[in-house]
Amino acid sequence: MYTIKQRILGDYKETVLSDSVSGASVSIFPELGAGLNQLVLEKKGAAHHLLLSAKNEKDIKEFYIPYYAGAHLFPFPNRIANGSYKHENVTYQLEQNDIPPLTNALHGLVFNKKFIETKRFASTASATIEYVYSNNTFLKGFPFLFQISIQYTLTKNELVVTTTIINTGTTTFPFGIGAHPYIATGTPIDELKIKIPPSSYYDIDASYIPSGSLKKNVAFEQLNTLKQKRFDHCFKIKERSSIAETIVFDQKKDLEITIWQDNTKDAYNYVQYYTLENRSGIAVEPMTCPPDAFNSKIGIHHLLPKEKYQCSFGISLL
């Protein structure tokens, strides 16, 4: 039977969806952008932890928040060069919150916002919870009104995350969305293998902004070891299939983790990979546009007043 409960980690509230039969569970921090924290899925009767996550208040402050673990990225994923962009011939300045000496805006504007629960459901087969944030005043560098909702649905071997954006204002705004889960099985990532969807990746400059040129993904067209490989790169997915899949394989534990993303037109047509310096996890980040899309206009979407946009990704262990 699935249940939905709340627990306290110091100053933070954590919502936990769990199944008493399979051991599957997922936890969310509503007051930290409805961010994804722990994920446990079942395979062959055993429960497996699949994400690098916070287990206490110290973890939240020292890892979860600084590394945007599990964050939802809106109205832009990744970076905006120098935090500056133009929309309809007006220049806007976002907060430059990248790690110094970098001067970019990083990972959007909702990762630290308090989301409100609007729906919950639990049965013998699954559990679902939904959180919503609406801005009542303009945010710095983004003078537009919106509503963003995040819905989590958990079954014993899959988590599905659906993001919905509504333009609640009177003017059209540009946007992109993304997610930031760190895949981690407890095995150092140098011992893991990864398969990346058919794609090409962007060259980046010293500020981690794409240069515009693309290079074909050759090394990871098939499962290949991550040994010593360092990523902070965005991949443009080539094939426009219904979904695109990143496979992370832990041979030691016989775990094949699939991070799938809606790859239909104007959906999650990009994916960013980032490897932690300590090699404990790899971020697999479904995105609707590449970094600096507010300036390059590549993959950027525009939402009309009252218009709605929706997109999904998931993590499964089959």
N, C-alpha and C positions, 0 to 999 in steps of 0.2 A: 504494500500500500504506500502511495506517495503522500508525503506531508510537506507543509510549508511552515517553517518556524523562523523565529528571529533570535539571534544571539548578540551579545555585546563584546566587542574587542576594545577595551579601554574607552576612548572617546568616540568610537565608531560603531554603527549598527550594521550587522550583516544578516541578510536574508538567506536562508538555506532551504532549497528544494531537495528532498531525498526520498529514496525508495528503500523501505526496510527489508525487502526481499532480495534485490540484486546488489544493494550497497551503492548504487549510483547516486550521485549528488552533484549539485551545483550551488555556488554561493555568489551573492551579489552585494555590492556596497551602494545602497540607494543614494547616500549623501555624497558619494564620490562619482557622480556622473552615471549612476546605475551600472558601474563597471563590473565586469566579470572577474571573479577571484578564483576559487577552487573549482575544479571539474574532476569528477570521478566517474568512470564508465566501466561497465561490466564486460568481461570476455571469459567464456568457458567457466563460469561460476566464480570468477575472482574479480575483485574491484581494483581498478588501477587509477592512480593519480596521473593526470596528463598535463597539468599546467603548473608553471612556476607561480606560486601564490603566497599570500600573506597569511600567517598562522596566528599572529598576535599584533598588538599595537605597534611594537617596535618594527616589525616587518613592514607594516603599512607605511610608516613614516620614512624608513630608510631604503625601502625598495619599491613598494607598490606605487606610491605617489611619484617619486622622482623618475621612475622608468616607465610611467604611463601603462603599467601592467593591466591589461584587460580594459583599457579605456575605449570609449566610443568617440570618434573623431569627427566633429562637425563644427563649423561649416566647411572646414578643409582638413584633409588628412596630411600628416607629415609636415613639410615646411613651406613657408612663404618667404621668399628672399627679402631680407631686411624688414620683414613685416609690412611691406608696402605693396599696394596694388591699385589699379584703376578699374572703376566700373562706371560705364556710361559717362566717360570723360571726367569723372570726379576721382581724386586720389584719396585713399583711405590709409590710415596707419594703425596697424594692430600692435598689441604688446609684443615686444621682442623677448621672448621667454626661452630661447634656445640656450644651450650650455655655453657660457663665455669661453673663448672670444667670439663664438658665432653670434650673429645678430639677427637671426631669423625669428619669425613667429612659428611656434611649434604645436602641432596636434589639436588645433581648433580651440573652441571656446566653452565646451560643456563638460570636460573631463572632471572639473571640480564643482559642478553644480548639483544642488539637491533635487533629486527626482522624487515624484510622488507616485505611490502605488495606485493603479486604477483598475486592476483586474487580477484575480487569482483563481486557479482551478486545480484540483487534485483528484485523482482517481486511482484505480488499481493498475492503470497502464501508463500514466503520464502525469506531469504537473506543468502548469503554465503560470507565469506571472508577467505583468506588464507595468512599466514605469514611464512617466511622462514629465517633461520639463517644458515650460512655456516662459519666454522672457516678456516681462511687462514693460521693461525699459530697454533702450538700445544698449548693446554691448560695445565696448571700445573697438573702433575700427570696423564695426559691422552694424550699421544703423538700420536694421531690418527686424521685423517681428516674425517669430516662428514658433512652432510646437514640434518637439521631437519625442517620439515614443520608442521604447526598447522593449521587445517582448522575448522572453526566454521560454522555450518548451523543452523539457527533459524527458527522455525515455531511458531505458536501461543501457543502451549503447549509442545514444546520440543526443547532442544538444543542438537545437536550432535557434538562431538569433535573428529576429526581424526588426529592422529599423524603418520607421515611418516619419517623414518630414511633411509638415503642412505650413504653407505660407499664410500666416494669420494677419499680415499687414496689407497695405494698399499699393506696394511697389514690388516689382520683380527683383529677386536677388540671386547672385551666383552662389553655388555651393558644390561641395563634394562630401562624401562620407567615407569612413573607414573604421576598422577595428584593430585592436592591438594585443591579442593573446600571445603569451609566451609558451610554446610547447616545451615541456620538460617531463621526462619520465624517471628522473633520478640517475639515469645513465649520462655521463658527460657527452655533450653533443658531438665531440670528435669521434665517438663510437657509433653515432647514428648515421643512417642513410636518408637522403631526401630525393624526391622526384618532383620536379617543377613542371607545371603545364607548358605545352608548346608556346614559346614566347621569345621575346627579345628584351634585353635590359638596357636601361639608360646609363650612359657615362655620366659621372658626376664631377663637379668642381670641388675646390677645397672647402666650400661651405655646404657640401652635400646637396647641391641644387643640380638637377639634370642639365646637361649641356645641350641636349636636343638630339644627339646622335644615339643610335641603337645598335647593340651587338647581339647576335643570335645566341640564345641559350643552347649550348652544346653539351657542356659537362654534366648537366642534370636533366637531360631529356629522359634518362632512365635512372633508376635508383643508383645513387653514387654516394660515397662517404663524404661527410662534412669535415673530415680531418683537416685542421688548420685553415679551413675556408672562412673568410670574414665577409659578412654581408652588411651593407646598409644601402641596398639597391632596390629600385622599382622595376618590375617586369611587366611589360605590356603583353597580355595574353593574345595569341594569334587567332586561334579558332573560336568562332562565335557559336559554341554549343550551348546547351541549356545550363550546364554547370561546368566549372573548371575545378580540378582537384590537385592539391598538394599532398603528397604522401610522405610521412615521416615514419621510418621503420627502425625499431629498436630490436636488433637481432638477439641481443642477450636476453631480453624479456619476451621475445616473440610478440611484439606489439606493432601493429600497422595502424597508424593514426591517419585518418583522412580529414583534411581541412578543405571543405568544398565551398564554392561561392557561386552565386547566381551570375552566369556569364552571358545572359541575353543582352540585347542591345540596350545601351545606357545603364547597365547594371555594374556589378563588380568586375570590370574588365581589366583591372590591374591588381598586382599583388606585390607588397613590399616585404623583404626579408631583412632581419637585423639580428646579428649574433652578439650575445653579451660577451664582454671582455673575459669574464671568468669561465666561459664556455659551459655555463649551467643551463642555458635555454636559448631557443631561437624564436624570435617573434615572426609569426606568419600573419600578414596584415592585408586582408581583402580591402581594396580601395576602388572607388569609382573614377579616380583620376590620379595622375602622377603628382609628385611633389611640385610645388610652385605653380599649380594649375590656374590660380587666380591671375597670374601674369602670362603664362604661356598659352592659356585658353584651351589646352589639350585636355579633353575629357571632362571639361567643366559643364555643369548643368545650370539651367536658369529656371527658377520656379515662379510661376505667375501667382498673383494674389488668389487665395483660396485653393490653389492647386495642391495636390498630394503626390508624394513620391515614396516608393517602398522598395526595399531590397533585403535579401536574406543571405546568410552564410551559416555553416554548421560545422561541428566537429564530431566525428564518429569513430567508433572502435568496433570493427566487424570481424 
